[in-house]
Amino acid sequence: MFGGFDISPRAALAAPTQPVVIFTQSVVIMVVSILSALGAAWMIASFFVFSNLRSFRHQLILGLAISDCVMAVNFLSSSSMNVSGRWIGAPERAQFCSFNGYMTQVFVIQTDYWVFIIAVYTYFVLTDQKRCSAWLEAHPVLPWALPWILSVAWASIGLGVAGYGDIGAWCWFTSDQVRLLVNFVPRWIIIVSMLLLYARLYYILFKAHRRLMSLGASSSGNPSGSESRQLESNSLSQHAQTSANTRHTRRLKRLARLMLLYPLAYAVVWSLPTGIRIYQASTGRPAPWQIQTVDKACIVLQGLVDAIIYGTTESSLANWRNLFFPRKFPNLGTIDGPTMGIRKTVEIEVLRSSEQTKPQTPKNTYFPKKDGSFLNF
């Protein structure tokens, strides 16, 4: 007993006992694991193939992708054993189950730390907290080591205190109360914190847009020189400015929606697993196996969700599309930031009246910062 509830290894309420149910549930988890592994591989490949997707933020996303990939392979190994008839809950596979549960605990909670660190760093950059963001970039070992240290520590404590057992398609803490306390409560704290951070960034994006529009409006009238030439110049300038502002407005709205999509996506994915943990921990009765299967699929789906949120950005999609279907891009320039070796990639569009008829092609996604520069996402 610990804190009023039993933490010793026992039969998990989530573990099915009928062979048909074990097989069906394991097949579902195996398929979802493959999808998550492919999603994580997509993020890893994007980092190594394209040099413009190797900023410090992309390095953090690489850490998340590696965790997602290993976690998916871990789920795949246990579910495939069940599908092949080698039940992971059998006594002769106790060591494998213990190792599988340990790896599950390490990487499930590690992904939470990664997404939180990414959110904090993004907040530092977009709110122009240069000292904080520069310090993280100058000490990359800390954000890379912290998720590993914390997750390995938690998993090791769990192995020594509670142990891991079969819960169905993989091994984990058999007690719903332990899983709720160790995994789900911290996860929801992180989700709420991310929601607050990204809501603040949502506001910053639209504030930057209003500032941009006001600057464009103030510079539209500039009386000097010949009246006819000035009218023609103003007409071309306003046309180019309107076109640029329209594209920028659409991009800002899309990026602002993505800012709120990050925490909301995690909240949706983890709502059912959290509800099942609360139900089973409070009633002592297992949920129907069909619902449990969906519950477990939501947990395993993490890698695919991260790939959609972080890996299928406008930048990565445009890079892959241009790799397989090359076509000429607009004139883009790259400028290196002058301080502390921070590489800042900014988009330089050459707005010429003769270029207005050129076909538009996908460009990298850039977030405006307070200092007027852009962060490549």
C-alpha positions in Angstrom: 0.0 0.0 0.0 1.2 3.5 -0.8 -0.8 6.7 -0.2 -4.0 4.7 0.5 -3.9 2.5 -2.6 -2.2 -0.7 -3.7 0.8 -0.3 -6.0 2.0 -3.9 -6.0 1.9 -5.8 -9.3 -1.5 -7.5 -9.9 -3.8 -8.4 -12.7 -4.6 -5.2 -14.6 -8.2 -4.3 -15.2 -7.2 -3.3 -18.8 -5.7 -6.7 -19.6 -8.1 -9.0 -21.6 -8.2 -12.7 -20.9 -10.0 -14.1 -23.9 -7.6 -15.1 -26.8 -9.9 -13.6 -29.4 -9.9 -10.2 -27.6 -6.2 -10.3 -27.0 -5.5 -11.0 -30.7 -8.0 -8.3 -32.0 -6.7 -5.7 -29.6 -3.1 -6.5 -30.4 -3.7 -6.2 -34.2 -5.2 -2.8 -33.7 -2.3 -1.6 -31.6 0.2 -3.1 -34.1 -1.3 -1.2 -37.0 -1.4 2.1 -35.0 2.2 1.5 -33.9 3.3 1.2 -37.5 1.6 4.4 -38.4 3.2 6.2 -35.4 6.6 4.8 -36.3 6.2 6.0 -39.9 5.1 9.5 -38.7 8.2 9.7 -36.4 10.4 8.6 -39.3 9.0 11.4 -41.4 10.1 14.0 -38.9 13.5 12.4 -38.5 14.0 12.2 -42.3 12.9 15.9 -42.8 15.6 17.0 -40.3 18.5 15.1 -42.0 17.4 15.7 -45.6 16.7 19.4 -45.6 19.3 21.9 -44.2 16.7 24.6 -43.6 14.9 22.4 -41.2 17.7 22.2 -38.7 17.2 25.2 -36.5 17.3 24.8 -32.8 13.6 24.3 -32.6 13.8 21.6 -35.2 16.6 20.0 -33.1 14.1 19.8 -30.2 11.5 18.3 -32.6 14.1 15.7 -33.6 14.4 14.7 -30.0 10.6 14.3 -29.8 10.6 12.3 -33.1 13.3 9.9 -31.7 11.2 9.3 -28.6 8.0 8.7 -30.6 9.8 6.3 -32.9 11.3 4.2 -30.1 8.0 4.2 -28.2 6.1 3.0 -31.3 8.7 0.2 -31.9 8.3 -0.8 -28.3 4.5 -1.0 -28.7 5.0 -2.9 -32.0 7.2 -5.5 -30.4 4.8 -6.4 -27.6 1.6 -6.4 -29.8 3.3 -8.4 -32.5 4.3 -11.1 -29.9 0.6 -11.4 -28.9 -0.4 -11.6 -32.5 2.1 -14.4 -33.1 0.7 -16.4 -30.2 3.5 -15.6 -27.7 1.4 -14.0 -25.0 3.4 -11.3 -23.1 1.5 -12.0 -19.9 2.9 -15.6 -19.7 5.2 -16.3 -16.7 8.1 -17.3 -19.0 8.0 -13.8 -20.5 8.1 -11.9 -17.3 11.5 -10.4 -18.0 10.4 -9.2 -21.5 7.2 -7.7 -20.0 9.2 -5.9 -17.3 11.6 -4.4 -19.9 8.6 -3.5 -22.2 6.9 -1.8 -19.4 10.0 0.1 -18.4 10.5 1.3 -22.0 6.8 2.3 -22.2 7.1 4.4 -19.0 10.3 6.0 -20.2 9.1 7.2 -23.6 5.4 7.9 -22.9 6.3 10.5 -20.3 9.4 11.6 -22.2 7.3 12.8 -25.1 5.4 15.0 -22.7 8.6 16.7 -21.6 9.7 17.2 -25.2 6.5 19.0 -26.3 6.6 21.2 -23.2 10.2 22.2 -23.9 9.3 23.0 -27.5 6.4 25.1 -26.3 8.6 27.0 -23.8 11.4 27.7 -26.4 8.8 28.8 -28.9 7.4 31.2 -26.4 10.8 32.6 -25.5 11.6 33.3 -29.2 8.3 34.8 -30.3 8.0 37.0 -27.2 11.5 38.3 -27.9 13.0 37.0 -24.7 16.4 36.9 -26.3 18.4 36.1 -23.1 16.3 33.0 -22.3 16.2 31.7 -25.9 19.9 32.4 -26.5 20.9 30.7 -23.2 19.0 27.5 -24.3 20.6 27.6 -27.7 24.1 28.1 -26.1 23.5 25.1 -23.8 21.7 22.5 -26.0 22.8 19.7 -23.7 20.3 20.8 -21.0 17.1 20.6 -23.1 18.3 17.4 -24.6 19.3 15.7 -21.3 16.4 16.9 -19.2 13.7 14.7 -20.8 15.9 11.7 -20.6 17.0 12.2 -17.0 13.5 12.8 -15.7 11.8 10.0 -17.7 14.5 7.4 -16.9 14.3 8.4 -13.2 10.5 8.0 -13.1 10.7 4.7 -14.9 13.4 3.3 -12.6 11.5 4.3 -9.5 8.4 2.7 -11.0 10.3 -0.5 -11.7 11.6 -0.7 -8.2 8.5 0.3 -6.3 5.6 -1.0 -8.3 6.9 -3.1 -11.2 5.4 -3.6 -14.6 2.9 -6.2 -15.8 0.7 -7.0 -18.8 -2.1 -4.5 -19.4 -3.2 -5.9 -22.8 -1.2 -5.2 -25.9 1.9 -4.0 -23.9 3.2 -3.9 -20.4 3.0 -0.9 -18.0 1.8 -0.2 -14.4 -1.0 -2.6 -13.8 -2.7 -0.2 -11.3 -4.9 2.4 -12.9 -4.4 4.6 -9.8 -0.6 4.5 -10.2 -0.8 5.3 -13.9 -3.3 8.1 -13.2 -1.0 9.7 -10.6 2.4 9.2 -12.3 1.4 9.8 -15.9 -1.9 11.4 -16.5 -1.9 14.1 -13.8 1.5 15.5 -14.9 0.4 15.2 -18.5 -2.6 17.4 -18.0 -0.6 20.0 -16.1 1.7 20.2 -19.2 -1.3 20.4 -21.5 -2.9 23.3 -19.6 0.5 25.0 -19.4 0.9 24.6 -23.2 -2.6 26.0 -23.7 -1.8 29.1 -21.8 1.6 29.6 -23.6 0.1 29.1 -27.0 -2.9 31.3 -26.3 -0.5 34.1 -25.4 1.4 33.4 -28.7 -1.9 33.5 -30.6 -2.5 37.0 -29.2 1.1 38.0 -30.1 0.7 36.9 -33.8 -2.4 39.0 -34.3 -0.8 41.9 -32.5 2.2 41.7 -34.9 -0.3 41.5 -37.9 -2.0 44.7 -36.8 1.3 46.5 -36.4 2.3 45.4 -39.9 -1.0 46.6 -41.4 -0.7 50.0 -39.6 2.9 50.4 -40.9 1.7 49.6 -44.4 -1.2 52.1 -44.2 1.0 54.9 -42.9 3.6 54.5 -45.7 1.0 54.3 -48.5 0.9 58.1 -48.9 4.2 59.8 -49.4 3.9 63.1 -51.4 7.0 64.1 -53.4 8.2 64.5 -57.0 6.0 64.6 -60.2 2.4 64.0 -59.5 1.9 61.6 -62.4 5.0 59.5 -61.6 4.0 59.6 -57.9 0.5 58.3 -58.7 2.0 55.5 -60.8 4.6 54.6 -58.1 2.0 54.7 -55.4 -0.3 52.4 -57.4 2.4 49.8 -57.9 3.5 50.1 -54.3 0.0 49.7 -53.0 -0.7 46.8 -55.2 2.5 45.0 -54.1 1.8 45.9 -50.4 -1.8 44.7 -50.6 -0.7 41.4 -52.2 2.0 40.9 -49.6 -0.3 41.8 -46.7 -3.0 39.5 -48.0 -0.6 36.5 -48.2 0.8 37.5 -44.8 -2.7 37.7 -43.3 -3.7 34.3 -44.5 -0.4 32.9 -43.2 -0.8 34.5 -39.8 -4.3 33.2 -39.4 -3.2 29.7 -40.3 -0.3 29.8 -37.9 -2.4 31.2 -35.2 -4.8 28.3 -35.5 -1.8 25.9 -35.4 -0.7 27.6 -32.1 -3.9 26.6 -30.4 -4.1 23.2 -32.3 -1.0 21.9 -30.5 -2.4 21.7 -26.9 -6.0 21.0 -28.1 -4.9 18.0 -30.1 -3.2 16.5 -27.1 -6.2 17.3 -24.9 -8.5 15.4 -27.4 -6.1 12.4 -27.7 -5.7 12.0 -24.0 -9.3 12.7 -22.9 -10.5 9.1 -23.4 -7.5 7.4 -21.7 -7.8 9.7 -18.8 -11.5 9.1 -18.4 -10.9 5.3 -18.5 -8.2 5.6 -15.9 -10.5 7.6 -13.6 -13.5 5.2 -14.2 -11.5 2.0 -13.5 -9.6 3.5 -10.6 -12.8 4.7 -8.9 -15.1 1.7 -9.6 -12.7 -1.2 -9.7 -14.5 -2.5 -12.8 -13.0 -2.8 -16.3 -14.4 -0.8 -19.1 -15.7 -2.8 -22.2 -12.8 -4.1 -24.2 -13.9 -2.3 -27.3 -13.5 1.1 -25.4 -10.2 -0.1 -23.9 -8.9 -0.8 -27.4 -9.7 2.7 -28.5 -8.2 4.0 -25.3 -4.9 2.2 -25.9 -4.9 3.2 -29.6 -5.1 6.8 -28.5 -2.0 6.4 -26.4 -0.1 4.6 -29.2 -1.2 7.3 -31.7 1.1 9.8 -30.1 3.8 9.5 -32.8 1.3 10.1 -35.7 -0.2 13.1 -33.9 3.2 14.6 -33.4 4.0 14.0 -37.0 0.9 15.8 -38.1 1.4 18.7 -35.7 5.2 19.2 -36.0 6.2 17.3 -39.1 3.6 18.3 -41.7 4.3 22.1 -41.6 4.2 24.2 -44.7 8.0 24.2 -44.7 8.5 20.5 -44.6 5.7 19.8 -47.1 7.2 22.4 -49.5 10.6 20.9 -49.2 9.5 17.3 -49.9 7.3 18.5 -52.8 10.2 20.4 -54.3 12.5 17.4 -53.8 10.4 15.1 -55.9 8.8 17.7 -58.2 11.4 20.5 -58.6 10.3 23.9 -59.8 11.7 27.4 -59.6 11.1 29.3 -56.4 10.8 33.1 -55.8 14.0 34.9 -54.9 14.8 33.9 -51.3 17.6 35.1 -49.2 19.2 33.8 -46.0 20.7 36.1 -43.4 22.6 34.9 -40.4 21.8 36.5 -37.1 24.6 38.7 -35.8 24.5 37.7 -32.1 25.6 34.5 -30.4 25.7 32.4 -33.5 21.9 32.2 -33.7 20.9 31.5 -37.3 17.9 33.4 -38.3 16.4 32.7 -41.7 14.3 35.5 -43.1 12.3 35.6 -46.2 13.2 38.2 -48.8 10.5 38.6 -51.4 11.5 40.7 -54.5 8.3 42.6 -55.2 8.6 43.8 -58.8 5.7 44.7 -61.1 7.2 42.4 -63.7 7.1 39.5 -61.3 3.5 39.8 -60.3 2.5 37.4 -63.1 5.0 34.6 -62.0 3.3 31.5 -60.5 3.5 31.4 -56.8 5.2 28.4 -55.2 5.3 27.1 -51.6 7.6 29.0 -49.3 8.9 28.2 -45.8 6.7 29.1 -42.9 7.9 32.1 -40.8 6.7 33.4 -37.5 7.1 37.2 -37.0 9.0 38.2 -33.9 8.9 41.5 -32.0 12.2 42.7 -33.4 10.9 42.4 -37.0 12.8 39.3 -37.9 11.3 35.9 -38.5 11.6 32.4 -37.0 11.6 29.6 -39.5 9.2 26.8 -38.5 
